[in-house]
């Protein structure tokens, strides 16, 4: 009977230990990991508004974002693609998950039959209206360019809003952080660059569903709008949009760290002041030397972070 109870305990301990080790910062040398995803690529050009190539513009903006973030020694940047190659949607999320990333940011350009313009940012969720649904359908249609898409996405119908419900469950716990990051980006687009603000919205993007961390998809503007297409295709557009996205990520990182430190300070137990006789007794047992508490503090921080996770 003892063996019957001990074996499951050992197995459970193994899984809990391995899971805990996966959520510590040691996996990435303590760095904040950002995965940047340039939409489309290779034989998938994306939209071709006014003759521009979405895949090229998205890549140039992403490379600018990465260039800025890589100047920070505490940030590790990973790209789903750095050249004109096609990457399956499921692989993009897989790259982020395997990297134990802190953020996933996918960059795209929009198109429309009207003269629509402006930048918008999406998080995963149910389509609030037909327009959001149509945007998601356009981006999700990339699956038809993948090999074996029938079996890989068998449970997903891009023409059915109902199929999105199952996709949103895994991202639910990251929704608040995703919205926060998206809002920071939108504030930069509208306030700093004076771009038309198309707000933070929810839609069922498959590429966001594949990730297990805060994730956003940026529609940087409409290539079908003559002026906006020219801007996004220019070096100025690449630089400004890249900086706006990178600055939002840096702000998000700063706010997250500040928030974690503040919570930790508010929840760290404070020991009562020792009585004089206790101090004398302690000095006697330690030879008058003061004890170093750095080891205890380090382990308290890790315990606290793991408690927050659970």
C-alpha positions in Angstrom: 0.0 0.0 0.0 2.9 2.4 0.8 4.3 1.9 -2.7 0.8 2.5 -4.2 0.8 6.0 -2.6 4.4 6.8 -3.1 4.6 6.3 -6.8 1.8 8.8 -7.7 3.4 11.2 -5.3 6.8 10.9 -7.0 5.2 11.4 -10.4 3.2 14.5 -9.3 6.3 16.0 -7.6 8.3 15.5 -10.9 5.7 17.3 -13.0 5.3 20.2 -10.5 9.1 20.6 -10.3 9.6 20.6 -14.0 6.7 23.0 -14.5 8.1 25.4 -11.8 11.5 25.3 -13.5 9.9 26.2 -16.8 8.3 29.4 -15.4 11.5 30.8 -13.8 13.5 33.5 -15.7 16.6 31.2 -15.7 15.3 29.6 -18.9 16.2 32.8 -20.8 19.0 34.0 -18.6 16.5 36.3 -16.8 15.7 38.2 -20.0 12.3 39.4 -21.2 11.5 37.4 -24.3 9.6 39.0 -27.2 8.6 37.1 -30.3 8.0 39.3 -33.4 6.0 37.9 -36.2 6.0 39.5 -39.6 2.7 38.4 -41.3 2.7 36.3 -44.5 5.9 35.8 -46.5 7.2 33.6 -49.3 4.4 32.4 -51.7 1.9 34.3 -49.5 2.2 38.0 -50.4 -0.6 39.1 -48.1 -2.8 42.0 -49.5 -1.7 43.9 -52.6 -3.4 47.2 -52.1 -2.2 49.8 -54.6 0.5 47.3 -55.8 2.3 47.2 -52.4 3.3 43.9 -50.8 2.0 43.4 -47.3 4.6 40.7 -46.6 7.5 43.1 -47.3 6.1 46.0 -45.3 5.3 43.8 -42.3 8.8 42.4 -42.3 10.5 45.8 -42.5 8.4 47.1 -39.6 9.2 44.0 -37.5 12.9 44.3 -38.2 12.8 48.0 -37.0 10.9 46.9 -33.8 13.6 44.2 -33.2 16.4 46.6 -33.9 15.2 49.0 -31.1 14.4 46.2 -28.6 17.7 44.5 -29.1 19.5 47.6 -27.8 18.1 46.7 -24.3 20.4 44.0 -22.8 17.5 42.7 -20.7 15.4 41.8 -23.7 15.8 38.8 -26.0 14.1 39.1 -29.4 13.1 36.1 -31.5 11.7 36.4 -35.0 9.3 34.0 -36.7 10.9 35.0 -39.9 13.7 37.5 -40.9 13.5 37.1 -44.6 10.9 36.4 -47.4 9.9 32.9 -46.3 6.5 31.3 -45.6 5.9 30.1 -42.1 2.7 28.1 -41.2 0.4 29.8 -38.7 0.7 27.0 -36.2 4.5 27.2 -36.4 4.5 30.9 -35.5 2.8 30.1 -32.2 5.0 27.1 -31.7 8.1 29.2 -31.9 6.8 31.5 -29.2 5.7 28.7 -26.9 9.0 26.8 -27.2 10.9 30.1 -26.4 8.8 30.5 -23.2 8.1 34.0 -24.5 6.7 36.9 -22.5 5.0 38.5 -25.5 4.0 37.7 -29.0 3.4 40.5 -31.5 2.2 39.8 -35.1 2.4 42.7 -37.6 0.1 43.1 -40.7 -1.4 45.6 -43.1 -5.1 45.8 -43.8 -7.1 46.3 -47.0 -10.7 47.4 -47.8 -12.9 48.2 -50.7 -13.5 51.7 -49.3 -11.1 54.5 -48.5 -10.7 53.2 -44.9 -7.6 54.3 -43.1 -6.0 54.1 -39.6 -4.1 51.6 -37.4 -5.8 49.1 -35.1 -4.7 46.4 -32.7 -6.4 43.1 -32.0 -6.5 40.6 -29.2 -8.0 37.1 -29.4 -11.7 37.0 -28.8 -15.2 36.7 -30.3 -15.9 39.0 -33.2 -17.9 41.9 -31.9 -19.1 42.8 -35.4 -19.0 41.7 -39.0 -16.1 44.0 -39.9 -13.8 42.3 -37.3 -15.0 38.9 -38.5 -14.0 39.8 -42.1 -10.6 41.0 -41.0 -9.9 37.7 -39.1 -11.2 35.7 -42.1 -8.7 37.4 -44.4 -5.7 36.7 -42.1 -6.9 33.2 -41.3 -7.3 32.2 -45.0 -3.5 31.8 -45.0 -4.1 28.2 -43.7 -5.2 27.2 -47.2 -1.6 27.8 -48.3 -0.2 25.3 -45.8 0.4 21.6 -46.4 -2.1 19.2 -44.7 -4.3 22.1 -43.5 -7.4 19.9 -43.7 -6.2 17.7 -40.8 -4.3 20.4 -38.9 -7.3 22.8 -38.7 -10.1 20.2 -39.0 -12.0 21.7 -36.1 -11.8 25.2 -37.4 -14.1 26.8 -40.0 -13.0 30.3 -40.9 -16.5 31.1 -42.1 -18.1 30.2 -38.8 -18.1 32.7 -35.9 -19.1 29.8 -33.6 -15.8 28.0 -34.2 -14.0 30.9 -32.5 -15.4 30.1 -29.1 -13.1 27.1 -28.7 -10.1 29.2 -29.8 -10.5 31.8 -27.1 -10.3 29.5 -24.1 -6.5 29.1 -23.9 -5.9 32.9 -24.2 -8.4 33.8 -21.6 -5.9 34.1 -18.7 -3.7 36.5 -20.8 -6.5 38.7 -22.0 -6.0 41.6 -19.6 -2.2 41.8 -20.4 -2.9 41.5 -24.1 -5.4 44.4 -23.9 -3.0 46.5 -21.9 -0.2 46.0 -24.5 -2.6 46.7 -27.4 -3.8 49.9 -25.7 -0.2 51.1 -25.3 0.4 50.6 -29.0 -2.9 52.4 -30.0 -2.0 55.3 -27.7 1.4 55.6 -29.5 -0.2 55.4 -33.0 -2.9 58.0 -32.3 -1.0 60.4 -29.9 2.5 60.3 -31.2 2.0 59.6 -34.8 -1.4 61.2 -35.2 -2.7 58.2 -36.9 -6.5 57.5 -37.1 -7.2 55.4 -34.0 -9.2 52.2 -34.9 -9.1 51.1 -31.3 -8.4 47.8 -29.6 -10.7 45.1 -30.8 -11.2 41.3 -30.4 -11.3 38.8 -33.3 -10.6 35.2 -33.8 -7.1 35.1 -35.3 -5.7 31.6 -35.5 -2.1 32.9 -35.1 -3.0 34.4 -31.7 -4.8 31.2 -30.6 -1.7 29.2 -31.0 0.2 31.2 -28.3 0.3 30.7 -24.5 1.3 34.2 -23.5 0.0 37.8 -23.9 -0.4 38.3 -27.7 -1.6 41.0 -30.1 -2.0 41.4 -33.8 -1.3 44.9 -35.2 -3.0 46.1 -38.4 -0.6 49.0 -39.1 -2.9 50.6 -41.7 -4.6 50.1 -45.1 -2.5 49.6 -48.2 -5.7 50.2 -50.2 -5.7 53.8 -49.0 -3.4 55.7 -51.4 -1.8 58.0 -48.9 -1.6 55.4 -46.1 -0.2 52.8 -48.4 2.5 55.1 -49.5 3.4 56.0 -45.9 3.6 52.3 -44.8 5.7 51.5 -47.8 8.2 54.3 -47.0 11.3 54.2 -44.8 9.7 56.8 -42.6 6.6 54.7 -42.1 8.7 51.6 -41.3 10.7 53.6 -38.8 7.9 55.4 -37.1 5.6 52.4 -36.8 8.4 50.2 -35.6 9.4 52.7 -32.9 5.7 53.1 -31.8 5.4 49.4 -31.4 8.8 49.0 -29.7 8.1 51.9 -27.3 4.8 50.2 -26.3 6.6 46.9 -25.6 9.2 48.7 -23.5 6.5 50.6 -21.5 4.6 47.4 -21.0 7.7 45.6 -19.7 8.4 48.5 -17.3 4.9 48.6 -16.0 4.9 44.8 -15.5 8.1 44.8 -13.5 7.0 47.8 -11.4 3.7 46.1 -10.7 5.3 42.8 -9.7 7.8 44.6 -7.4 4.9 46.6 -5.8 2.8 43.4 -5.2 5.9 41.6 -3.8 6.6 44.5 -1.4 3.0 44.6 -0.2 2.9 40.8 0.4 6.3 40.3 1.9 5.8 39.3 5.6 7.5 41.7 8.0 9.0 40.0 11.1 8.4 41.7 14.5 11.3 43.5 16.0 13.3 41.0 18.2 13.4 41.6 21.9 16.7 42.6 23.4 17.3 39.2 25.1 16.7 37.5 21.8 19.3 39.6 20.1 21.9 38.8 22.8 21.0 35.1 22.5 21.4 35.2 18.7 24.8 37.0 19.0 26.0 34.4 21.4 25.1 31.5 19.1 26.6 33.2 16.0 29.7 34.5 17.6 28.5 38.0 17.3 28.4 37.8 13.5 25.3 39.2 11.5 23.5 36.6 9.4 23.3 37.1 5.6 19.7 37.0 4.5 20.2 37.2 0.7 19.7 33.5 0.2 16.4 33.6 2.1 15.3 36.7 0.2 16.0 35.1 -3.2 14.1 31.9 -2.3 11.2 34.0 -0.9 10.9 35.8 -4.2 10.8 32.6 -6.2 8.3 31.1 -3.9 6.1 34.2 -4.1 6.3 34.2 -8.0 5.3 30.6 -8.1 2.4 31.2 -5.8 1.2 34.1 -8.0 1.4 31.7 -11.0 -0.7 29.1 -9.4 
